[in-house]
Amino acid sequence: MRGWTDGYVTEIGYTYSFHPELQPWPMAEALGDRSPIQPGQPFDYCELGFGQGFSLALLAAANPQARFWGNDINPDHVAHARWLANDAGLSNLTVSPLGFADYADSDLPVFDVVALHGVWSWVGPQQRAEIVAFLDRHLKPGGIVYLGYNVLPGWAQYLPLRELMLASARRGQGSLAERITGSLALAEQLRARDAGYFRVNPTVGTRLDALLERPVDYLAHEYFNESWHPTYFTDVAQALAAAGLRLAAQVRAADRWEEGALADTILTAGGQAAADDPDFRELLRDYVTNRPFRRDLFIRDGGAVQAIPPHLWAALGHPRDLLRRATPATRPLEVPFDAAHAMLTALQAGPMEEAALLAQGGGEGPAALMALKALDLVAPALPPDGYDQRRDACARLNALLLKDAAAADRMPALASPVTGGGVAVDRLGKLFLAAMQQGEEPVMHAFTTLEALGQRVLRDGKPITSAERHKAELAERWESFARRRLPVLHALGAVP
Ligand SMILES: C[S@@+](CC[C@H](N)C(=O)[O-])C[C@H]1O[C@@H](n2cnc3c(N)ncnc32)[C@H](O)[C@@H]1O
């Protein structure tokens, strides 16, 4: 069938997201003295199945002291990643269109980190075996594997919805995009006719409504591959054990916080079997949270324990972004607000060592830092050594991203030489920053750029009907951006 290569969608390119889970320094922070990489030092990193390659290129810009490799079987994806690497002068990034098996046979070093986001459960058994063989051959002893994948039982109710859509698309007419649209229409029709599947699984209707809002490039890759296998954690752990890999940590601080919060529940319910077997505990945790996606860090046997330098922290958000209660994983987190607010305020002046930062929070310092980490309001910062080289490489990529925003709404982040990672900036933010760099008035620049393309931002999710109201909306957004976002971006070195 047209549009599938080895069962994988190639007719439509993937989305241009930035995935924070791929960043090396939060991985190192999560792993502590077991991390094979040290803040700001050289390392070798590989991303398998990198999609459009935006996250990989951003990490290469933010870590010019390190070397980055990656592959993707879709030639358009590789062309996009090469464009980013060439136009931003990222000589430390090398990408390949080879599939996993051929890529393993090519001239590659052994890596400190191999990362796969949204790949494992989107390819078939043969490709998963090729991935394990790749890791066995190209990962250092003690090296890190990041794996982000769809997990059971969180996806259980939705498997028949995907089967319905795929079966319909296989039989449909026209382009893949048209067949995808047709398959969603069929699902809507069945729901409208009170189909039993929708009746006894009410959350499926909610999921269908969400799918109807998503762009076709996301849907194509998320739901319309021939291979799509949400999997149990224990099956993944068993497959990776063949390459000497064991689960070491959750990469997201929010998931580590929740892990601690659920530990008693899991041990009480699971008894001795759970106490003895960490993989079984993880399986139970997936039943308790019912989360649909895991973000795991595995470590390969044979590594050494390393002394870790004092942690440095940088602010990713403004004190006004702080909430008293939030749900960063699957259950609510009560934030020690005053302590967290004081710490985030102190960080606005620039990175701080952990001991000094904790002192700002008094007795609640440790709980407040955990909350700030879980809410992604702080990130590990790199030592000052190498800052100038990082700043120059980030500035080249960021200039390209600001230029790109004039025409397209994609790649929603900028590179930070302070964290060696990314910071979220939407298209409008990038238009404001581009105006500032060109010495133009930000609101008028955003207004004329968008109006010339016949585009307007939404207000409360609804279209704005007049140019005057559009300008007023942009002025409001600029006021908030200048007050809350710009100072953070300056402190992160993401804007000069
Ligand atoms: C769901 S997408 C995820 C892309 C990217 N990692 C992300 O999360 O943005 C899966 C990616 O795997 C790539 N892929 C599929 N089979 C592959 C193979 N055998 N070798 C290399 N890449 C492959 C696809 O082209 C696609 O870009």
The ligand as an SDF file (V2000), in Angstrom:
LIG
                    3D

 27 29  0  0  0  0  0  0  0  0999 V2000
    6.7300    7.9100   15.9480 C   0  0  0  0  0  0  0  0  0  0  0  0
    8.1150    8.5210   15.0960 S   0  0  0  0  0  0  0  0  0  0  0  0
    9.0380    9.2780   16.3770 C   0  0  0  0  0  0  0  0  0  0  0  0
   10.0700   10.2440   15.8530 C   0  0  0  0  0  0  0  0  0  0  0  0
   10.9210   10.9490   16.8970 C   0  0  0  0  0  0  0  0  0  0  0  0
   11.7160   10.0220   17.6740 N   0  0  0  0  0  0  0  0  0  0  0  0
   10.0520   11.8030   17.7870 C   0  0  0  0  0  0  0  0  0  0  0  0
    9.6240   11.3180   18.8440 O   0  0  0  0  0  0  0  0  0  0  0  0
    9.7820   12.9620   17.4250 O   0  0  0  0  0  0  0  0  0  0  0  0
    9.1020    7.0620   14.7400 C   0  0  0  0  0  0  0  0  0  0  0  0
   10.3060    7.3550   13.8470 C   0  0  0  0  0  0  0  0  0  0  0  0
   11.0430    6.1320   13.6460 O   0  0  0  0  0  0  0  0  0  0  0  0
   11.5180    6.1150   12.3080 C   0  0  0  0  0  0  0  0  0  0  0  0
   11.7910    4.7050   11.9290 N   0  0  0  0  0  0  0  0  0  0  0  0
   10.8950    3.7100   11.7500 C   0  0  0  0  0  0  0  0  0  0  0  0
   11.5110    2.5630   11.4270 N   0  0  0  0  0  0  0  0  0  0  0  0
   12.8430    2.8430   11.3990 C   0  0  0  0  0  0  0  0  0  0  0  0
   14.0230    2.0680   11.1270 C   0  0  0  0  0  0  0  0  0  0  0  0
   13.9370    0.7750   10.8160 N   0  0  0  0  0  0  0  0  0  0  0  0
   15.2230    2.6850   11.1910 N   0  0  0  0  0  0  0  0  0  0  0  0
   15.2990    4.0100   11.5100 C   0  0  0  0  0  0  0  0  0  0  0  0
   14.2330    4.7710   11.7780 N   0  0  0  0  0  0  0  0  0  0  0  0
   13.0170    4.2100   11.7240 C   0  0  0  0  0  0  0  0  0  0  0  0
   10.4000    6.7630   11.5170 C   0  0  0  0  0  0  0  0  0  0  0  0
   10.7980    7.2580   10.2450 O   0  0  0  0  0  0  0  0  0  0  0  0
    9.9490    7.8660   12.4620 C   0  0  0  0  0  0  0  0  0  0  0  0
   10.6260    9.0710   12.2170 O   0  0  0  0  0  0  0  0  0  0  0  0
  1  2  1  0
  2  3  1  0
  2 10  1  0
  3  4  1  0
  4  5  1  0
  5  6  1  0
  5  7  1  0
  7  8  2  0
  7  9  1  0
 10 11  1  0
 11 12  1  0
 11 26  1  0
 12 13  1  0
 13 14  1  0
 13 24  1  0
 14 15  1  0
 14 23  1  0
 15 16  2  0
 16 17  1  0
 17 18  1  0
 17 23  2  0
 18 19  1  0
 18 20  2  0
 20 21  1  0
 21 22  2  0
 22 23  1  0
 24 25  1  0
 24 26  1  0
 26 27  1  0
M  CHG  2   2   1   9  -1
M  END
$$$$
